[in-house]
Amino acid sequence: MIIGGRHFDTGNHTYIMGILNVTPDSFSDGGRWNTRDSILYHVEEMIADGADIIDVGGESTRPGYTLLSDSEEIERVAPAIAAIKARFDIPVSIDTYKSEVFKAAFSQGADMLNDIWGLKYDDRLAVEAAKSGVACCLMHNRKEAVYEDYLDDVLQDLKECVDIAKKAGIADNRLILDPGVGFGKTYEQNLMIINHLEMLKKLGYPVLLGTSRKSVIGITLDLPVDERVEGTIATSVIGVMKGCSFIRVHDIKQNKRAVMMTEAVLKS
């Protein structure tokens, strides 16, 4: 898979996607990276720690989040992406489900789309993503955690996302799937999907796992957001063992080391 001019060997290696929230209200690090200097400093830090991709988000998707207008979100992410691409040679992903935001991000150099609604929120996004030629990560999501056969329903939902992408003209070699931990799922369902990540590989696409500091870890360990590093690392190790190609995290260095150690053992 090619992302931002770089080759990603998704069949044999797990890569690190570093989270950059340029938001005042993100559940984990809201307000920390909302100036140009702080953004560039943090990206430099993430690259040094081993990030392979930087994922830029301008709207918090925590429970009860406030929906932003396109213009508000663009004002946050477009300058950030432009600054990152001007300073660093690293692929940049835009975390959005809105076509206008994606278009603005792409115009500033975004190399990838990361859509929490799997192209099901904005009908125009699939077409714009197809025209752009960028890689696309499609996440599983539902408005309510109501399922008939949970694991099978997740697979069917993701197949629908893939169908939307292919109908719009997005090539298979540009698609990544995300099980959507923390989205449209109960606590128990979040644990279950992490335990059955290998199931997603049946669909034939690279898998991205995003569990970093999420409530499933907080509930399990009874810990606040800023004390969930070890819990995140545990899920990252599981992700590597289950064949995930990407791990999306806040704490780059710790997770990178865990991924490297796990890969070394599995390949021995």
MITOR-477527 format. One line per field, with one value per residue (C-alpha): x, y, z; chain; residue number from 0; residue in one letter. Coordinates in nm, 3 decimals. Example, Ala and Ser with C-alpha at 12.3 -4.5 7.8 and 13.67 -1.06 7.14 Angstrom:
px <- (1.230; 1.367);
py <- (-0.450; -0.106);
pz <- (0.780; 0.714);
mol <- (A; A);
seq <- (0; 1);
type <- (A; S);
//
This chain:
px <- (0.000; 0.125; 0.040; 0.195; 0.454; 0.570; 0.533; 0.363; 0.420; 0.081; 0.109; 0.426; 0.450; 0.242; 0.279; 0.215; -0.038; 0.016; -0.288; -0.285; -0.604; -0.616; -0.926; -1.005; -1.229; -1.083; -1.144; -0.772; -0.560; -0.799; -0.642; -0.281; -0.201; -0.389; -0.110; 0.127; 0.435; 0.280; 0.159; 0.501; 0.675; 0.446; 0.469; 0.850; 0.829; 0.598; 0.823; 1.127; 0.934; 0.855; 0.527; 0.478; 0.166; 0.020; -0.360; -0.500; -0.845; -1.033; -1.356; -1.377; -1.570; -1.590; -1.936; -2.166; -1.939; -2.057; -2.092; -1.880; -1.964; -1.747; -1.585; -1.495; -1.336; -1.149; -1.011; -0.858; -0.720; -0.619; -0.347; -0.220; -0.184; -0.019; 0.234; 0.314; 0.360; 0.581; 0.810; 0.811; 0.832; 0.568; 0.226; -0.064; -0.416; -0.727; -0.971; -1.308; -1.638; -1.725; -1.653; -1.582; -1.336; -1.166; -1.137; -0.976; -0.739; -0.644; -0.571; -0.320; -0.145; -0.338; -0.240; -0.514; -0.877; -0.974; -1.355; -1.530; -1.852; -1.703; -1.835; -2.193; -2.238; -2.171; -2.274; -2.022; -1.719; -1.665; -1.663; -1.417; -1.193; -1.199; -1.099; -0.814; -0.647; -0.559; -0.572; -0.897; -0.956; -1.320; -1.432; -1.723; -1.987; -2.355; -2.580; -2.691; -2.527; -2.812; -2.719; -2.877; -2.552; -2.284; -1.967; -2.139; -2.322; -1.992; -1.856; -2.168; -2.156; -1.793; -1.878; -2.133; -1.860; -1.635; -1.919; -1.973; -1.602; -1.574; -1.889; -1.735; -1.417; -1.184; -0.942; -0.901; -0.533; -0.630; -0.866; -0.806; -1.070; -1.112; -1.334; -1.442; -1.359; -1.559; -1.812; -2.163; -2.065; -2.116; -1.822; -1.855; -1.880; -1.563; -1.374; -1.519; -1.418; -1.062; -1.053; -1.175; -0.974; -0.854; -1.214; -1.179; -0.891; -1.146; -1.257; -0.914; -0.801; -0.541; -0.682; -0.625; -0.682; -0.761; -0.801; -0.572; -0.681; -1.043; -1.317; -1.295; -0.949; -1.061; -1.354; -1.150; -0.869; -1.072; -0.827; -0.854; -0.757; -0.400; -0.323; -0.423; -0.089; -0.032; -0.387; -0.341; -0.012; -0.184; -0.438; -0.163; 0.017; -0.307; -0.349; -0.007; -0.076; -0.411; -0.252; -0.336; -0.137; -0.180; -0.210; -0.352; -0.219; -0.136; 0.171; 0.401; 0.724; 0.574; 0.347; 0.620; 0.849; 0.570; 0.495; 0.863; 0.901; 0.587; 0.693; 1.036; 0.884; 0.629; 0.896; 1.151);
py <- (0.000; 0.350; 0.637; 0.978; 0.837; 0.578; 0.202; 0.029; -0.347; -0.411; -0.787; -0.816; -0.518; -0.310; 0.067; 0.346; 0.622; 0.913; 1.109; 1.487; 1.647; 2.016; 2.056; 2.237; 1.957; 1.617; 1.359; 1.297; 1.595; 1.874; 2.217; 2.101; 2.125; 2.428; 2.666; 2.628; 2.602; 2.345; 2.139; 2.132; 2.056; 1.764; 1.623; 1.641; 1.457; 1.189; 1.133; 1.097; 0.846; 0.633; 0.750; 0.641; 0.850; 1.159; 1.162; 1.515; 1.565; 1.891; 1.770; 1.573; 1.248; 1.179; 1.082; 1.386; 1.582; 1.900; 1.881; 2.147; 2.333; 2.255; 2.598; 2.563; 2.226; 2.346; 2.644; 2.399; 2.126; 2.294; 2.521; 2.235; 2.000; 2.270; 2.341; 1.973; 1.902; 2.211; 2.105; 1.724; 1.438; 1.212; 1.096; 1.288; 1.155; 1.370; 1.240; 1.357; 1.228; 1.547; 1.593; 1.968; 1.920; 1.640; 1.854; 2.136; 1.894; 1.731; 2.070; 2.127; 1.794; 1.527; 1.180; 0.973; 0.983; 0.841; 0.832; 0.725; 0.667; 0.454; 0.679; 0.646; 0.997; 1.222; 1.085; 1.305; 1.193; 0.865; 1.048; 1.310; 1.043; 0.851; 1.162; 1.237; 0.898; 0.887; 0.586; 0.552; 0.403; 0.302; 0.259; 0.054; 0.263; 0.259; 0.517; 0.260; -0.056; -0.279; -0.599; -0.933; -1.125; -0.884; -1.009; -1.099; -0.765; -0.579; -0.766; -0.695; -0.326; -0.304; -0.484; -0.210; 0.052; -0.130; -0.150; 0.227; 0.285; 0.054; 0.192; 0.540; 0.415; 0.371; 0.088; -0.213; -0.133; 0.200; 0.060; 0.000; -0.120; -0.019; -0.219; 0.104; 0.035; 0.281; 0.361; 0.213; -0.062; -0.154; -0.216; -0.591; -0.554; -0.343; -0.618; -0.880; -0.703; -0.659; -1.031; -1.117; -0.875; -1.159; -1.187; -0.860; -1.002; -1.225; -0.921; -0.901; -0.553; -0.416; -0.347; -0.041; -0.066; 0.246; 0.186; 0.455; 0.573; 0.482; 0.410; 0.033; 0.060; 0.309; 0.090; -0.229; -0.083; 0.183; 0.451; 0.811; 0.907; 1.003; 0.664; 0.429; 0.380; 0.023; -0.077; 0.069; -0.116; -0.445; -0.392; -0.290; -0.618; -0.806; -0.607; -0.713; -1.076; -1.062; -0.924; -0.553; -0.338; -0.009; 0.097; 0.445; 0.583; 0.893; 0.751; 0.671; 0.565; 0.311; 0.152; 0.147; -0.046; -0.290; -0.345; -0.402; -0.653; -0.840; -0.859; -0.988; -1.270; -1.361; -1.368; -1.568);
pz <- (0.000; -0.090; 0.147; 0.090; -0.147; 0.107; 0.077; 0.369; 0.387; 0.549; 0.523; 0.729; 0.961; 1.202; 1.162; 1.411; 1.342; 1.578; 1.696; 1.663; 1.793; 1.703; 1.918; 2.242; 2.369; 2.280; 2.555; 2.602; 2.500; 2.409; 2.387; 2.398; 2.028; 1.896; 1.794; 1.499; 1.719; 1.955; 1.658; 1.492; 1.820; 1.892; 1.539; 1.558; 1.889; 1.747; 1.446; 1.674; 1.883; 1.579; 1.422; 1.060; 0.990; 1.160; 1.194; 1.223; 1.373; 1.421; 1.580; 1.902; 1.871; 2.244; 2.381; 2.370; 2.139; 1.966; 1.590; 1.418; 1.100; 0.799; 0.816; 1.184; 1.128; 0.819; 1.012; 1.258; 1.033; 0.707; 0.854; 1.070; 0.773; 0.562; 0.837; 0.890; 0.519; 0.480; 0.765; 0.767; 0.518; 0.672; 0.546; 0.699; 0.750; 0.794; 1.052; 0.918; 0.781; 0.589; 0.219; 0.237; 0.522; 0.332; 0.018; 0.216; 0.389; 0.060; -0.093; 0.187; 0.130; 0.323; 0.205; 0.364; 0.477; 0.816; 0.833; 1.155; 0.961; 0.685; 0.403; 0.533; 0.676; 0.377; 0.037; -0.143; 0.054; -0.132; -0.466; -0.340; -0.190; -0.518; -0.715; -0.476; -0.504; -0.132; 0.098; 0.293; 0.637; 0.683; 1.042; 1.170; 1.346; 1.438; 1.598; 1.855; 1.989; 1.873; 1.689; 1.598; 1.559; 1.678; 1.512; 1.188; 1.185; 1.220; 0.919; 0.716; 0.808; 0.697; 0.373; 0.308; 0.361; 0.114; -0.139; -0.114; -0.167; -0.466; -0.628; -0.607; -0.771; -0.474; -0.552; -0.323; -0.265; -0.107; 0.157; 0.529; 0.776; 1.142; 1.384; 1.555; 1.918; 2.128; 1.858; 1.852; 2.094; 2.457; 2.690; 2.641; 2.264; 2.259; 2.439; 2.206; 1.886; 2.016; 2.092; 1.742; 1.528; 1.307; 1.186; 0.996; 0.796; 0.622; 0.424; 0.263; 0.368; 0.611; 0.957; 1.176; 1.551; 1.754; 2.127; 2.266; 2.613; 2.537; 2.787; 2.740; 2.899; 3.162; 3.269; 3.273; 3.483; 3.665; 3.556; 3.430; 3.075; 3.162; 3.320; 3.038; 2.864; 2.983; 2.893; 2.546; 2.504; 2.593; 2.315; 2.072; 2.139; 2.077; 1.757; 1.630; 1.721; 1.541; 1.224; 1.238; 0.996; 1.183; 1.547; 1.612; 1.942; 2.147; 2.324; 2.035; 2.200; 2.440; 2.180; 1.915; 2.148; 2.234; 1.864; 1.783; 2.067; 1.970; 1.605; 1.702; 1.904; 1.635; 1.363; 1.563);
mol <- (A; A; A; A; A; A; A; A; A; A; A; A; A; A; A; A; A; A; A; A; A; A; A; A; A; A; A; A; A; A; A; A; A; A; A; A; A; A; A; A; A; A; A; A; A; A; A; A; A; A; A; A; A; A; A; A; A; A; A; A; A; A; A; A; A; A; A; A; A; A; A; A; A; A; A; A; A; A; A; A; A; A; A; A; A; A; A; A; A; A; A; A; A; A; A; A; A; A; A; A; A; A; A; A; A; A; A; A; A; A; A; A; A; A; A; A; A; A; A; A; A; A; A; A; A; A; A; A; A; A; A; A; A; A; A; A; A; A; A; A; A; A; A; A; A; A; A; A; A; A; A; A; A; A; A; A; A; A; A; A; A; A; A; A; A; A; A; A; A; A; A; A; A; A; A; A; A; A; A; A; A; A; A; A; A; A; A; A; A; A; A; A; A; A; A; A; A; A; A; A; A; A; A; A; A; A; A; A; A; A; A; A; A; A; A; A; A; A; A; A; A; A; A; A; A; A; A; A; A; A; A; A; A; A; A; A; A; A; A; A; A; A; A; A; A; A; A; A; A; A; A; A; A; A; A; A; A; A; A; A; A; A; A; A; A; A; A; A);
seq <- (0; 1; 2; 3; 4; 5; 6; 7; 8; 9; 10; 11; 12; 13; 14; 15; 16; 17; 18; 19; 20; 21; 22; 23; 24; 25; 26; 27; 28; 29; 30; 31; 32; 33; 34; 35; 36; 37; 38; 39; 40; 41; 42; 43; 44; 45; 46; 47; 48; 49; 50; 51; 52; 53; 54; 55; 56; 57; 58; 59; 60; 61; 62; 63; 64; 65; 66; 67; 68; 69; 70; 71; 72; 73; 74; 75; 76; 77; 78; 79; 80; 81; 82; 83; 84; 85; 86; 87; 88; 89; 90; 91; 92; 93; 94; 95; 96; 97; 98; 99; 100; 101; 102; 103; 104; 105; 106; 107; 108; 109; 110; 111; 112; 113; 114; 115; 116; 117; 118; 119; 120; 121; 122; 123; 124; 125; 126; 127; 128; 129; 130; 131; 132; 133; 134; 135; 136; 137; 138; 139; 140; 141; 142; 143; 144; 145; 146; 147; 148; 149; 150; 151; 152; 153; 154; 155; 156; 157; 158; 159; 160; 161; 162; 163; 164; 165; 166; 167; 168; 169; 170; 171; 172; 173; 174; 175; 176; 177; 178; 179; 180; 181; 182; 183; 184; 185; 186; 187; 188; 189; 190; 191; 192; 193; 194; 195; 196; 197; 198; 199; 200; 201; 202; 203; 204; 205; 206; 207; 208; 209; 210; 211; 212; 213; 214; 215; 216; 217; 218; 219; 220; 221; 222; 223; 224; 225; 226; 227; 228; 229; 230; 231; 232; 233; 234; 235; 236; 237; 238; 239; 240; 241; 242; 243; 244; 245; 246; 247; 248; 249; 250; 251; 252; 253; 254; 255; 256; 257; 258; 259; 260; 261; 262; 263; 264; 265; 266; 267);
type <- (M; I; I; G; G; R; H; F; D; T; G; N; H; T; Y; I; M; G; I; L; N; V; T; P; D; S; F; S; D; G; G; R; W; N; T; R; D; S; I; L; Y; H; V; E; E; M; I; A; D; G; A; D; I; I; D; V; G; G; E; S; T; R; P; G; Y; T; L; L; S; D; S; E; E; I; E; R; V; A; P; A; I; A; A; I; K; A; R; F; D; I; P; V; S; I; D; T; Y; K; S; E; V; F; K; A; A; F; S; Q; G; A; D; M; L; N; D; I; W; G; L; K; Y; D; D; R; L; A; V; E; A; A; K; S; G; V; A; C; C; L; M; H; N; R; K; E; A; V; Y; E; D; Y; L; D; D; V; L; Q; D; L; K; E; C; V; D; I; A; K; K; A; G; I; A; D; N; R; L; I; L; D; P; G; V; G; F; G; K; T; Y; E; Q; N; L; M; I; I; N; H; L; E; M; L; K; K; L; G; Y; P; V; L; L; G; T; S; R; K; S; V; I; G; I; T; L; D; L; P; V; D; E; R; V; E; G; T; I; A; T; S; V; I; G; V; M; K; G; C; S; F; I; R; V; H; D; I; K; Q; N; K; R; A; V; M; M; T; E; A; V; L; K; S);
//
